[in-house]
């Protein structure tokens, strides 16, 4: 089991090592913050973290991780952290790597090269039975490939990284449109876990002095989990569950 502190409230026994989990939600629902805090737990445990950056440039990702007190510089210097850059191919006239922590650059439209890079660096980090792969996000692959190829990618990653090598793999999916919601339904049966996140829609709760969001573990194979919406808030220390007591 890989115990991720930030999720222990909703997943008291953690996540099985050989799991592919999707964190899904609309923009602003807290996916990036949750990802950063999971990264913090992995790095603190001195385990390797491989980050496939598709949504944003590596410098922004590194800054965001640092803002949540993830010591990526130490982890990188010790050979436990690196970024596969699937964003910077868009930059015209770029020369050299976009950031010192970039291990490789890929085009998400070239599925074979993308999978090859992931497997190469998982093995380079000797990640069998330890560490984590993060994919942020599946949307960039979905807008490039047809549905059949998307399913092939998910199945390949689950089989080769999560199952064969025993490396926990977490991918984000932005579900701001009906098309991406339908993609989630299409691949739901292919993954081991789905965590949904939402911005708060309850006006009464929204009047509280802290911004709230909510999380639901819709599916998680092999471990018990809270199958109810759980409120949480985000600060620089992390993502924290919120329990509201009502007076009788």
Biotite code that builds the C-alpha atoms (Angstrom):
import biotite.structure as struc

atoms = struc.array([
    struc.Atom([0.000, 0.000, 0.000], chain_id="A", res_id=1, res_name="UNK", atom_name="CA", element="C"),
    struc.Atom([1.094, 3.584, -0.670], chain_id="A", res_id=2, res_name="UNK", atom_name="CA", element="C"),
    struc.Atom([-0.222, 5.783, 2.132], chain_id="A", res_id=3, res_name="UNK", atom_name="CA", element="C"),
    struc.Atom([-0.975, 9.316, 0.957], chain_id="A", res_id=4, res_name="UNK", atom_name="CA", element="C"),
    struc.Atom([-1.626, 11.506, 3.993], chain_id="A", res_id=5, res_name="UNK", atom_name="CA", element="C"),
    struc.Atom([-3.915, 13.917, 2.203], chain_id="A", res_id=6, res_name="UNK", atom_name="CA", element="C"),
    struc.Atom([-6.354, 11.141, 1.330], chain_id="A", res_id=7, res_name="UNK", atom_name="CA", element="C"),
    struc.Atom([-6.319, 9.206, 4.588], chain_id="A", res_id=8, res_name="UNK", atom_name="CA", element="C"),
    struc.Atom([-9.602, 10.763, 5.691], chain_id="A", res_id=9, res_name="UNK", atom_name="CA", element="C"),
    struc.Atom([-11.488, 9.343, 2.705], chain_id="A", res_id=10, res_name="UNK", atom_name="CA", element="C"),
    struc.Atom([-9.141, 6.373, 2.120], chain_id="A", res_id=11, res_name="UNK", atom_name="CA", element="C"),
    struc.Atom([-8.126, 5.238, 5.632], chain_id="A", res_id=12, res_name="UNK", atom_name="CA", element="C"),
    struc.Atom([-6.014, 2.336, 4.314], chain_id="A", res_id=13, res_name="UNK", atom_name="CA", element="C"),
    struc.Atom([-4.450, 4.329, 1.479], chain_id="A", res_id=14, res_name="UNK", atom_name="CA", element="C"),
    struc.Atom([-4.225, 3.312, -2.184], chain_id="A", res_id=15, res_name="UNK", atom_name="CA", element="C"),
    struc.Atom([-2.934, -0.015, -3.445], chain_id="A", res_id=16, res_name="UNK", atom_name="CA", element="C"),
    struc.Atom([0.467, 0.307, -5.067], chain_id="A", res_id=17, res_name="UNK", atom_name="CA", element="C"),
    struc.Atom([-0.590, -1.275, -8.353], chain_id="A", res_id=18, res_name="UNK", atom_name="CA", element="C"),
    struc.Atom([-3.415, 1.202, -8.997], chain_id="A", res_id=19, res_name="UNK", atom_name="CA", element="C"),
    struc.Atom([-4.230, 3.605, -11.792], chain_id="A", res_id=20, res_name="UNK", atom_name="CA", element="C"),
    struc.Atom([-6.365, 6.383, -10.310], chain_id="A", res_id=21, res_name="UNK", atom_name="CA", element="C"),
    struc.Atom([-8.059, 9.311, -12.037], chain_id="A", res_id=22, res_name="UNK", atom_name="CA", element="C"),
    struc.Atom([-8.671, 12.593, -10.236], chain_id="A", res_id=23, res_name="UNK", atom_name="CA", element="C"),
    struc.Atom([-11.528, 14.235, -12.124], chain_id="A", res_id=24, res_name="UNK", atom_name="CA", element="C"),
    struc.Atom([-13.213, 17.600, -11.740], chain_id="A", res_id=25, res_name="UNK", atom_name="CA", element="C"),
    struc.Atom([-13.971, 20.962, -13.245], chain_id="A", res_id=26, res_name="UNK", atom_name="CA", element="C"),
    struc.Atom([-11.541, 23.859, -13.241], chain_id="A", res_id=27, res_name="UNK", atom_name="CA", element="C"),
    struc.Atom([-10.926, 25.280, -9.776], chain_id="A", res_id=28, res_name="UNK", atom_name="CA", element="C"),
    struc.Atom([-12.111, 22.164, -7.972], chain_id="A", res_id=29, res_name="UNK", atom_name="CA", element="C"),
    struc.Atom([-8.711, 21.561, -6.330], chain_id="A", res_id=30, res_name="UNK", atom_name="CA", element="C"),
    struc.Atom([-7.169, 18.860, -8.554], chain_id="A", res_id=31, res_name="UNK", atom_name="CA", element="C"),
    struc.Atom([-3.789, 20.575, -8.852], chain_id="A", res_id=32, res_name="UNK", atom_name="CA", element="C"),
    struc.Atom([-3.603, 21.217, -5.114], chain_id="A", res_id=33, res_name="UNK", atom_name="CA", element="C"),
    struc.Atom([-4.456, 17.591, -4.353], chain_id="A", res_id=34, res_name="UNK", atom_name="CA", element="C"),
    struc.Atom([-1.835, 16.433, -6.837], chain_id="A", res_id=35, res_name="UNK", atom_name="CA", element="C"),
    struc.Atom([0.785, 18.690, -5.237], chain_id="A", res_id=36, res_name="UNK", atom_name="CA", element="C"),
    struc.Atom([0.023, 17.373, -1.785], chain_id="A", res_id=37, res_name="UNK", atom_name="CA", element="C"),
    struc.Atom([0.207, 13.776, -2.931], chain_id="A", res_id=38, res_name="UNK", atom_name="CA", element="C"),
    struc.Atom([3.575, 14.661, -4.476], chain_id="A", res_id=39, res_name="UNK", atom_name="CA", element="C"),
    struc.Atom([4.654, 16.086, -1.136], chain_id="A", res_id=40, res_name="UNK", atom_name="CA", element="C"),
    struc.Atom([3.857, 12.790, 0.594], chain_id="A", res_id=41, res_name="UNK", atom_name="CA", element="C"),
    struc.Atom([5.774, 10.759, -2.019], chain_id="A", res_id=42, res_name="UNK", atom_name="CA", element="C"),
    struc.Atom([8.852, 12.992, -1.844], chain_id="A", res_id=43, res_name="UNK", atom_name="CA", element="C"),
    struc.Atom([8.841, 13.045, 1.988], chain_id="A", res_id=44, res_name="UNK", atom_name="CA", element="C"),
    struc.Atom([8.848, 9.231, 1.939], chain_id="A", res_id=45, res_name="UNK", atom_name="CA", element="C"),
    struc.Atom([12.042, 9.374, -0.163], chain_id="A", res_id=46, res_name="UNK", atom_name="CA", element="C"),
    struc.Atom([10.325, 7.611, -3.047], chain_id="A", res_id=47, res_name="UNK", atom_name="CA", element="C"),
    struc.Atom([10.754, 8.577, -6.727], chain_id="A", res_id=48, res_name="UNK", atom_name="CA", element="C"),
    struc.Atom([8.212, 10.778, -8.488], chain_id="A", res_id=49, res_name="UNK", atom_name="CA", element="C"),
    struc.Atom([7.928, 10.980, -12.272], chain_id="A", res_id=50, res_name="UNK", atom_name="CA", element="C"),
    struc.Atom([5.712, 13.823, -13.527], chain_id="A", res_id=51, res_name="UNK", atom_name="CA", element="C"),
    struc.Atom([4.315, 13.874, -17.073], chain_id="A", res_id=52, res_name="UNK", atom_name="CA", element="C"),
    struc.Atom([3.528, 17.560, -17.694], chain_id="A", res_id=53, res_name="UNK", atom_name="CA", element="C"),
    struc.Atom([0.977, 18.071, -20.452], chain_id="A", res_id=54, res_name="UNK", atom_name="CA", element="C"),
    struc.Atom([-1.157, 20.987, -19.219], chain_id="A", res_id=55, res_name="UNK", atom_name="CA", element="C"),
    struc.Atom([1.524, 23.468, -18.222], chain_id="A", res_id=56, res_name="UNK", atom_name="CA", element="C"),
    struc.Atom([5.184, 24.296, -18.611], chain_id="A", res_id=57, res_name="UNK", atom_name="CA", element="C"),
    struc.Atom([7.710, 22.627, -16.273], chain_id="A", res_id=58, res_name="UNK", atom_name="CA", element="C"),
    struc.Atom([8.756, 25.877, -14.569], chain_id="A", res_id=59, res_name="UNK", atom_name="CA", element="C"),
    struc.Atom([5.156, 26.579, -13.522], chain_id="A", res_id=60, res_name="UNK", atom_name="CA", element="C"),
    struc.Atom([4.753, 23.035, -12.241], chain_id="A", res_id=61, res_name="UNK", atom_name="CA", element="C"),
    struc.Atom([7.960, 23.203, -10.218], chain_id="A", res_id=62, res_name="UNK", atom_name="CA", element="C"),
    struc.Atom([6.890, 26.555, -8.731], chain_id="A", res_id=63, res_name="UNK", atom_name="CA", element="C"),
    struc.Atom([3.498, 25.139, -7.789], chain_id="A", res_id=64, res_name="UNK", atom_name="CA", element="C"),
    struc.Atom([5.046, 22.099, -6.097], chain_id="A", res_id=65, res_name="UNK", atom_name="CA", element="C"),
    struc.Atom([7.453, 24.334, -4.190], chain_id="A", res_id=66, res_name="UNK", atom_name="CA", element="C"),
    struc.Atom([4.525, 26.532, -3.079], chain_id="A", res_id=67, res_name="UNK", atom_name="CA", element="C"),
    struc.Atom([3.107, 23.450, -1.342], chain_id="A", res_id=68, res_name="UNK", atom_name="CA", element="C"),
    struc.Atom([6.467, 22.793, 0.334], chain_id="A", res_id=69, res_name="UNK", atom_name="CA", element="C"),
    struc.Atom([7.459, 19.910, -1.942], chain_id="A", res_id=70, res_name="UNK", atom_name="CA", element="C"),
    struc.Atom([11.268, 19.724, -1.839], chain_id="A", res_id=71, res_name="UNK", atom_name="CA", element="C"),
    struc.Atom([11.640, 18.928, -5.541], chain_id="A", res_id=72, res_name="UNK", atom_name="CA", element="C"),
    struc.Atom([15.177, 20.338, -5.735], chain_id="A", res_id=73, res_name="UNK", atom_name="CA", element="C"),
    struc.Atom([16.497, 17.868, -3.177], chain_id="A", res_id=74, res_name="UNK", atom_name="CA", element="C"),
    struc.Atom([14.550, 15.020, -4.759], chain_id="A", res_id=75, res_name="UNK", atom_name="CA", element="C"),
    struc.Atom([15.886, 15.918, -8.219], chain_id="A", res_id=76, res_name="UNK", atom_name="CA", element="C"),
    struc.Atom([19.474, 16.166, -7.003], chain_id="A", res_id=77, res_name="UNK", atom_name="CA", element="C"),
    struc.Atom([19.106, 12.741, -5.356], chain_id="A", res_id=78, res_name="UNK", atom_name="CA", element="C"),
    struc.Atom([17.675, 11.206, -8.532], chain_id="A", res_id=79, res_name="UNK", atom_name="CA", element="C"),
    struc.Atom([14.126, 10.849, -7.208], chain_id="A", res_id=80, res_name="UNK", atom_name="CA", element="C"),
    struc.Atom([12.240, 13.462, -9.245], chain_id="A", res_id=81, res_name="UNK", atom_name="CA", element="C"),
    struc.Atom([11.965, 14.444, -12.867], chain_id="A", res_id=82, res_name="UNK", atom_name="CA", element="C"),
    struc.Atom([9.573, 15.858, -15.440], chain_id="A", res_id=83, res_name="UNK", atom_name="CA", element="C"),
    struc.Atom([8.669, 14.507, -18.857], chain_id="A", res_id=84, res_name="UNK", atom_name="CA", element="C"),
    struc.Atom([7.779, 17.673, -20.745], chain_id="A", res_id=85, res_name="UNK", atom_name="CA", element="C"),
    struc.Atom([4.778, 17.255, -23.030], chain_id="A", res_id=86, res_name="UNK", atom_name="CA", element="C"),
    struc.Atom([4.009, 20.969, -23.143], chain_id="A", res_id=87, res_name="UNK", atom_name="CA", element="C"),
    struc.Atom([7.033, 22.780, -24.576], chain_id="A", res_id=88, res_name="UNK", atom_name="CA", element="C"),
    struc.Atom([6.773, 21.194, -28.026], chain_id="A", res_id=89, res_name="UNK", atom_name="CA", element="C"),
    struc.Atom([4.241, 23.981, -28.644], chain_id="A", res_id=90, res_name="UNK", atom_name="CA", element="C"),
    struc.Atom([6.884, 26.704, -28.191], chain_id="A", res_id=91, res_name="UNK", atom_name="CA", element="C"),
    struc.Atom([8.235, 27.857, -31.536], chain_id="A", res_id=92, res_name="UNK", atom_name="CA", element="C"),
    struc.Atom([11.961, 28.396, -31.852], chain_id="A", res_id=93, res_name="UNK", atom_name="CA", element="C"),
    struc.Atom([12.751, 26.974, -28.427], chain_id="A", res_id=94, res_name="UNK", atom_name="CA", element="C"),
    struc.Atom([16.314, 25.746, -27.951], chain_id="A", res_id=95, res_name="UNK", atom_name="CA", element="C"),
    struc.Atom([17.304, 23.253, -25.297], chain_id="A", res_id=96, res_name="UNK", atom_name="CA", element="C"),
    struc.Atom([15.300, 21.980, -22.354], chain_id="A", res_id=97, res_name="UNK", atom_name="CA", element="C"),
    struc.Atom([12.734, 24.327, -20.871], chain_id="A", res_id=98, res_name="UNK", atom_name="CA", element="C"),
    struc.Atom([13.810, 23.536, -17.288], chain_id="A", res_id=99, res_name="UNK", atom_name="CA", element="C"),
    struc.Atom([16.790, 21.788, -15.624], chain_id="A", res_id=100, res_name="UNK", atom_name="CA", element="C"),
    struc.Atom([14.463, 19.155, -14.082], chain_id="A", res_id=101, res_name="UNK", atom_name="CA", element="C"),
    struc.Atom([13.173, 18.023, -17.488], chain_id="A", res_id=102, res_name="UNK", atom_name="CA", element="C"),
    struc.Atom([14.272, 14.486, -18.319], chain_id="A", res_id=103, res_name="UNK", atom_name="CA", element="C"),
    struc.Atom([12.708, 14.257, -21.753], chain_id="A", res_id=104, res_name="UNK", atom_name="CA", element="C"),
    struc.Atom([10.458, 16.164, -24.156], chain_id="A", res_id=105, res_name="UNK", atom_name="CA", element="C"),
    struc.Atom([7.533, 14.516, -25.930], chain_id="A", res_id=106, res_name="UNK", atom_name="CA", element="C"),
    struc.Atom([4.601, 15.346, -28.190], chain_id="A", res_id=107, res_name="UNK", atom_name="CA", element="C"),
    struc.Atom([1.368, 13.942, -26.693], chain_id="A", res_id=108, res_name="UNK", atom_name="CA", element="C"),
    struc.Atom([0.151, 13.247, -30.221], chain_id="A", res_id=109, res_name="UNK", atom_name="CA", element="C"),
    struc.Atom([2.919, 10.664, -30.648], chain_id="A", res_id=110, res_name="UNK", atom_name="CA", element="C"),
    struc.Atom([1.525, 7.977, -28.368], chain_id="A", res_id=111, res_name="UNK", atom_name="CA", element="C"),
    struc.Atom([4.310, 5.452, -28.934], chain_id="A", res_id=112, res_name="UNK", atom_name="CA", element="C"),
    struc.Atom([7.046, 7.936, -28.030], chain_id="A", res_id=113, res_name="UNK", atom_name="CA", element="C"),
    struc.Atom([5.074, 9.095, -24.989], chain_id="A", res_id=114, res_name="UNK", atom_name="CA", element="C"),
    struc.Atom([4.657, 5.562, -23.634], chain_id="A", res_id=115, res_name="UNK", atom_name="CA", element="C"),
    struc.Atom([8.304, 4.735, -24.417], chain_id="A", res_id=116, res_name="UNK", atom_name="CA", element="C"),
    struc.Atom([9.513, 7.790, -22.477], chain_id="A", res_id=117, res_name="UNK", atom_name="CA", element="C"),
    struc.Atom([7.363, 6.928, -19.466], chain_id="A", res_id=118, res_name="UNK", atom_name="CA", element="C"),
    struc.Atom([8.544, 3.318, -19.330], chain_id="A", res_id=119, res_name="UNK", atom_name="CA", element="C"),
    struc.Atom([12.186, 4.300, -19.900], chain_id="A", res_id=120, res_name="UNK", atom_name="CA", element="C"),
    struc.Atom([12.220, 6.709, -16.989], chain_id="A", res_id=121, res_name="UNK", atom_name="CA", element="C"),
    struc.Atom([10.194, 4.478, -14.655], chain_id="A", res_id=122, res_name="UNK", atom_name="CA", element="C"),
    struc.Atom([12.915, 1.879, -15.153], chain_id="A", res_id=123, res_name="UNK", atom_name="CA", element="C"),
    struc.Atom([15.688, 4.495, -14.911], chain_id="A", res_id=124, res_name="UNK", atom_name="CA", element="C"),
    struc.Atom([14.361, 5.493, -11.474], chain_id="A", res_id=125, res_name="UNK", atom_name="CA", element="C"),
    struc.Atom([14.104, 1.803, -10.511], chain_id="A", res_id=126, res_name="UNK", atom_name="CA", element="C"),
    struc.Atom([10.470, 2.345, -9.562], chain_id="A", res_id=127, res_name="UNK", atom_name="CA", element="C"),
    struc.Atom([9.285, -1.259, -9.342], chain_id="A", res_id=128, res_name="UNK", atom_name="CA", element="C"),
    struc.Atom([7.036, -1.474, -6.288], chain_id="A", res_id=129, res_name="UNK", atom_name="CA", element="C"),
    struc.Atom([7.724, 2.086, -5.189], chain_id="A", res_id=130, res_name="UNK", atom_name="CA", element="C"),
    struc.Atom([7.176, 5.711, -6.125], chain_id="A", res_id=131, res_name="UNK", atom_name="CA", element="C"),
    struc.Atom([4.510, 7.310, -8.269], chain_id="A", res_id=132, res_name="UNK", atom_name="CA", element="C"),
    struc.Atom([3.820, 8.452, -11.815], chain_id="A", res_id=133, res_name="UNK", atom_name="CA", element="C"),
    struc.Atom([1.670, 11.567, -12.253], chain_id="A", res_id=134, res_name="UNK", atom_name="CA", element="C"),
    struc.Atom([-0.003, 12.466, -15.553], chain_id="A", res_id=135, res_name="UNK", atom_name="CA", element="C"),
    struc.Atom([-1.377, 15.995, -15.734], chain_id="A", res_id=136, res_name="UNK", atom_name="CA", element="C"),
    struc.Atom([-3.627, 15.790, -17.628], chain_id="A", res_id=137, res_name="UNK", atom_name="CA", element="C"),
    struc.Atom([-5.379, 13.230, -19.811], chain_id="A", res_id=138, res_name="UNK", atom_name="CA", element="C"),
    struc.Atom([-7.203, 16.055, -21.598], chain_id="A", res_id=139, res_name="UNK", atom_name="CA", element="C"),
    struc.Atom([-4.198, 16.927, -23.733], chain_id="A", res_id=140, res_name="UNK", atom_name="CA", element="C"),
    struc.Atom([-4.074, 13.349, -24.992], chain_id="A", res_id=141, res_name="UNK", atom_name="CA", element="C"),
    struc.Atom([-7.822, 13.224, -25.527], chain_id="A", res_id=142, res_name="UNK", atom_name="CA", element="C"),
    struc.Atom([-7.925, 16.301, -27.751], chain_id="A", res_id=143, res_name="UNK", atom_name="CA", element="C"),
    struc.Atom([-5.142, 14.852, -29.897], chain_id="A", res_id=144, res_name="UNK", atom_name="CA", element="C"),
    struc.Atom([-6.158, 11.208, -30.285], chain_id="A", res_id=145, res_name="UNK", atom_name="CA", element="C"),
    struc.Atom([-9.327, 9.386, -31.303], chain_id="A", res_id=146, res_name="UNK", atom_name="CA", element="C"),
    struc.Atom([-11.263, 7.480, -28.569], chain_id="A", res_id=147, res_name="UNK", atom_name="CA", element="C"),
    struc.Atom([-9.815, 4.098, -29.526], chain_id="A", res_id=148, res_name="UNK", atom_name="CA", element="C"),
    struc.Atom([-6.251, 5.348, -29.065], chain_id="A", res_id=149, res_name="UNK", atom_name="CA", element="C"),
    struc.Atom([-7.164, 6.946, -25.734], chain_id="A", res_id=150, res_name="UNK", atom_name="CA", element="C"),
    struc.Atom([-8.430, 3.614, -24.447], chain_id="A", res_id=151, res_name="UNK", atom_name="CA", element="C"),
    struc.Atom([-5.244, 1.979, -25.735], chain_id="A", res_id=152, res_name="UNK", atom_name="CA", element="C"),
    struc.Atom([-3.125, 4.525, -23.847], chain_id="A", res_id=153, res_name="UNK", atom_name="CA", element="C"),
    struc.Atom([-4.998, 4.031, -20.558], chain_id="A", res_id=154, res_name="UNK", atom_name="CA", element="C"),
    struc.Atom([-4.821, 0.235, -20.844], chain_id="A", res_id=155, res_name="UNK", atom_name="CA", element="C"),
    struc.Atom([-1.121, 0.329, -21.745], chain_id="A", res_id=156, res_name="UNK", atom_name="CA", element="C"),
    struc.Atom([-0.202, 2.593, -18.825], chain_id="A", res_id=157, res_name="UNK", atom_name="CA", element="C"),
    struc.Atom([-2.243, 0.533, -16.361], chain_id="A", res_id=158, res_name="UNK", atom_name="CA", element="C"),
    struc.Atom([-0.793, -2.783, -17.589], chain_id="A", res_id=159, res_name="UNK", atom_name="CA", element="C"),
    struc.Atom([2.847, -1.749, -17.870], chain_id="A", res_id=160, res_name="UNK", atom_name="CA", element="C"),
    struc.Atom([3.310, 0.781, -15.061], chain_id="A", res_id=161, res_name="UNK", atom_name="CA", element="C"),
    struc.Atom([0.635, 0.178, -12.409], chain_id="A", res_id=162, res_name="UNK", atom_name="CA", element="C"),
    struc.Atom([0.276, -3.603, -12.718], chain_id="A", res_id=163, res_name="UNK", atom_name="CA", element="C"),
    struc.Atom([3.522, -4.994, -14.134], chain_id="A", res_id=164, res_name="UNK", atom_name="CA", element="C"),
    struc.Atom([5.857, -2.634, -12.281], chain_id="A", res_id=165, res_name="UNK", atom_name="CA", element="C"),
    struc.Atom([3.660, -1.993, -9.220], chain_id="A", res_id=166, res_name="UNK", atom_name="CA", element="C"),
    struc.Atom([3.916, 1.789, -9.497], chain_id="A", res_id=167, res_name="UNK", atom_name="CA", element="C"),
    struc.Atom([0.951, 3.876, -8.373], chain_id="A", res_id=168, res_name="UNK", atom_name="CA", element="C"),
    struc.Atom([-0.181, 6.045, -11.283], chain_id="A", res_id=169, res_name="UNK", atom_name="CA", element="C"),
    struc.Atom([-2.402, 9.101, -10.871], chain_id="A", res_id=170, res_name="UNK", atom_name="CA", element="C"),
    struc.Atom([-3.845, 11.035, -13.802], chain_id="A", res_id=171, res_name="UNK", atom_name="CA", element="C"),
    struc.Atom([-5.963, 14.175, -13.754], chain_id="A", res_id=172, res_name="UNK", atom_name="CA", element="C"),
    struc.Atom([-8.941, 14.809, -16.016], chain_id="A", res_id=173, res_name="UNK", atom_name="CA", element="C"),
    struc.Atom([-10.678, 18.170, -16.399], chain_id="A", res_id=174, res_name="UNK", atom_name="CA", element="C"),
    struc.Atom([-14.404, 17.528, -16.778], chain_id="A", res_id=175, res_name="UNK", atom_name="CA", element="C"),
    struc.Atom([-15.558, 21.057, -17.561], chain_id="A", res_id=176, res_name="UNK", atom_name="CA", element="C"),
    struc.Atom([-17.352, 19.965, -20.748], chain_id="A", res_id=177, res_name="UNK", atom_name="CA", element="C"),
    struc.Atom([-19.821, 17.202, -21.612], chain_id="A", res_id=178, res_name="UNK", atom_name="CA", element="C"),
    struc.Atom([-17.292, 15.684, -24.020], chain_id="A", res_id=179, res_name="UNK", atom_name="CA", element="C"),
    struc.Atom([-14.725, 15.126, -21.283], chain_id="A", res_id=180, res_name="UNK", atom_name="CA", element="C"),
    struc.Atom([-17.396, 13.781, -18.932], chain_id="A", res_id=181, res_name="UNK", atom_name="CA", element="C"),
    struc.Atom([-18.269, 11.216, -21.589], chain_id="A", res_id=182, res_name="UNK", atom_name="CA", element="C"),
    struc.Atom([-14.570, 10.311, -21.887], chain_id="A", res_id=183, res_name="UNK", atom_name="CA", element="C"),
    struc.Atom([-14.537, 9.589, -18.155], chain_id="A", res_id=184, res_name="UNK", atom_name="CA", element="C"),
    struc.Atom([-17.504, 7.245, -18.537], chain_id="A", res_id=185, res_name="UNK", atom_name="CA", element="C"),
    struc.Atom([-15.760, 5.500, -21.434], chain_id="A", res_id=186, res_name="UNK", atom_name="CA", element="C"),
    struc.Atom([-12.622, 4.705, -19.426], chain_id="A", res_id=187, res_name="UNK", atom_name="CA", element="C"),
    struc.Atom([-14.155, 4.260, -15.968], chain_id="A", res_id=188, res_name="UNK", atom_name="CA", element="C"),
    struc.Atom([-14.106, 0.465, -16.215], chain_id="A", res_id=189, res_name="UNK", atom_name="CA", element="C"),
    struc.Atom([-10.414, 0.493, -17.220], chain_id="A", res_id=190, res_name="UNK", atom_name="CA", element="C"),
    struc.Atom([-9.044, 2.141, -14.069], chain_id="A", res_id=191, res_name="UNK", atom_name="CA", element="C"),
    struc.Atom([-8.713, 1.122, -10.430], chain_id="A", res_id=192, res_name="UNK", atom_name="CA", element="C"),
    struc.Atom([-9.946, 4.317, -8.823], chain_id="A", res_id=193, res_name="UNK", atom_name="CA", element="C"),
    struc.Atom([-11.810, 7.535, -9.520], chain_id="A", res_id=194, res_name="UNK", atom_name="CA", element="C"),
    struc.Atom([-11.800, 10.557, -7.225], chain_id="A", res_id=195, res_name="UNK", atom_name="CA", element="C"),
    struc.Atom([-14.265, 13.295, -8.166], chain_id="A", res_id=196, res_name="UNK", atom_name="CA", element="C"),
    struc.Atom([-13.816, 16.881, -7.043], chain_id="A", res_id=197, res_name="UNK", atom_name="CA", element="C"),
    struc.Atom([-16.250, 19.780, -7.193], chain_id="A", res_id=198, res_name="UNK", atom_name="CA", element="C"),
    struc.Atom([-16.447, 23.426, -6.288], chain_id="A", res_id=199, res_name="UNK", atom_name="CA", element="C"),
    struc.Atom([-18.985, 24.076, -3.565], chain_id="A", res_id=200, res_name="UNK", atom_name="CA", element="C"),
    struc.Atom([-22.499, 24.738, -4.820], chain_id="A", res_id=201, res_name="UNK", atom_name="CA", element="C"),
    struc.Atom([-24.322, 25.007, -1.478], chain_id="A", res_id=202, res_name="UNK", atom_name="CA", element="C"),
    struc.Atom([-24.992, 28.713, -0.949], chain_id="A", res_id=203, res_name="UNK", atom_name="CA", element="C"),
    struc.Atom([-25.399, 28.344, 2.815], chain_id="A", res_id=204, res_name="UNK", atom_name="CA", element="C"),
    struc.Atom([-22.012, 26.648, 3.211], chain_id="A", res_id=205, res_name="UNK", atom_name="CA", element="C"),
    struc.Atom([-20.527, 29.137, 0.788], chain_id="A", res_id=206, res_name="UNK", atom_name="CA", element="C"),
    struc.Atom([-21.175, 31.873, 3.348], chain_id="A", res_id=207, res_name="UNK", atom_name="CA", element="C"),
    struc.Atom([-18.485, 30.450, 5.644], chain_id="A", res_id=208, res_name="UNK", atom_name="CA", element="C"),
    struc.Atom([-15.235, 32.375, 5.968], chain_id="A", res_id=209, res_name="UNK", atom_name="CA", element="C"),
    struc.Atom([-13.123, 29.665, 4.296], chain_id="A", res_id=210, res_name="UNK", atom_name="CA", element="C"),
    struc.Atom([-13.437, 28.602, 0.639], chain_id="A", res_id=211, res_name="UNK", atom_name="CA", element="C"),
    struc.Atom([-14.733, 25.029, 0.446], chain_id="A", res_id=212, res_name="UNK", atom_name="CA", element="C"),
    struc.Atom([-14.721, 22.298, -2.158], chain_id="A", res_id=213, res_name="UNK", atom_name="CA", element="C"),
    struc.Atom([-15.874, 18.692, -1.979], chain_id="A", res_id=214, res_name="UNK", atom_name="CA", element="C"),
    struc.Atom([-14.427, 15.295, -2.861], chain_id="A", res_id=215, res_name="UNK", atom_name="CA", element="C"),
    struc.Atom([-15.956, 11.878, -3.550], chain_id="A", res_id=216, res_name="UNK", atom_name="CA", element="C"),
    struc.Atom([-14.094, 8.589, -3.921], chain_id="A", res_id=217, res_name="UNK", atom_name="CA", element="C"),
    struc.Atom([-16.428, 7.068, -6.469], chain_id="A", res_id=218, res_name="UNK", atom_name="CA", element="C"),
    struc.Atom([-14.334, 3.943, -6.937], chain_id="A", res_id=219, res_name="UNK", atom_name="CA", element="C"),
    struc.Atom([-11.195, 2.425, -5.401], chain_id="A", res_id=220, res_name="UNK", atom_name="CA", element="C"),
    struc.Atom([-10.404, -1.251, -5.871], chain_id="A", res_id=221, res_name="UNK", atom_name="CA", element="C"),
    struc.Atom([-9.126, -3.311, -2.980], chain_id="A", res_id=222, res_name="UNK", atom_name="CA", element="C"),
    struc.Atom([-9.455, -0.800, -0.139], chain_id="A", res_id=223, res_name="UNK", atom_name="CA", element="C"),
    struc.Atom([-12.302, 0.650, 1.964], chain_id="A", res_id=224, res_name="UNK", atom_name="CA", element="C"),
    struc.Atom([-13.281, 4.245, 1.264], chain_id="A", res_id=225, res_name="UNK", atom_name="CA", element="C"),
    struc.Atom([-15.832, 6.873, 2.237], chain_id="A", res_id=226, res_name="UNK", atom_name="CA", element="C"),
    struc.Atom([-18.470, 6.782, -0.477], chain_id="A", res_id=227, res_name="UNK", atom_name="CA", element="C"),
    struc.Atom([-19.917, 10.193, 0.434], chain_id="A", res_id=228, res_name="UNK", atom_name="CA", element="C"),
    struc.Atom([-19.040, 13.752, -0.543], chain_id="A", res_id=229, res_name="UNK", atom_name="CA", element="C"),
    struc.Atom([-16.452, 15.160, 1.846], chain_id="A", res_id=230, res_name="UNK", atom_name="CA", element="C"),
    struc.Atom([-15.823, 18.873, 2.278], chain_id="A", res_id=231, res_name="UNK", atom_name="CA", element="C"),
    struc.Atom([-12.249, 20.131, 2.165], chain_id="A", res_id=232, res_name="UNK", atom_name="CA", element="C"),
    struc.Atom([-10.296, 23.355, 2.079], chain_id="A", res_id=233, res_name="UNK", atom_name="CA", element="C"),
    struc.Atom([-6.868, 24.285, 0.737], chain_id="A", res_id=234, res_name="UNK", atom_name="CA", element="C"),
    struc.Atom([-4.124, 26.282, 2.421], chain_id="A", res_id=235, res_name="UNK", atom_name="CA", element="C"),
    struc.Atom([-0.348, 26.382, 2.003], chain_id="A", res_id=236, res_name="UNK", atom_name="CA", element="C"),
    struc.Atom([-0.004, 23.408, 4.350], chain_id="A", res_id=237, res_name="UNK", atom_name="CA", element="C"),
    struc.Atom([-2.190, 21.231, 2.146], chain_id="A", res_id=238, res_name="UNK", atom_name="CA", element="C"),
    struc.Atom([-5.670, 19.927, 1.476], chain_id="A", res_id=239, res_name="UNK", atom_name="CA", element="C"),
    struc.Atom([-7.622, 19.355, 4.672], chain_id="A", res_id=240, res_name="UNK", atom_name="CA", element="C"),
    struc.Atom([-11.017, 17.751, 5.367], chain_id="A", res_id=241, res_name="UNK", atom_name="CA", element="C"),
    struc.Atom([-13.621, 20.043, 6.893], chain_id="A", res_id=242, res_name="UNK", atom_name="CA", element="C"),
    struc.Atom([-16.241, 18.813, 9.357], chain_id="A", res_id=243, res_name="UNK", atom_name="CA", element="C"),
    struc.Atom([-19.129, 21.194, 9.997], chain_id="A", res_id=244, res_name="UNK", atom_name="CA", element="C"),
    struc.Atom([-20.948, 20.730, 13.286], chain_id="A", res_id=245, res_name="UNK", atom_name="CA", element="C"),
    struc.Atom([-24.513, 21.901, 13.433], chain_id="A", res_id=246, res_name="UNK", atom_name="CA", element="C"),
    struc.Atom([-26.113, 23.031, 16.671], chain_id="A", res_id=247, res_name="UNK", atom_name="CA", element="C"),
    struc.Atom([-29.162, 21.108, 17.847], chain_id="A", res_id=248, res_name="UNK", atom_name="CA", element="C"),
])
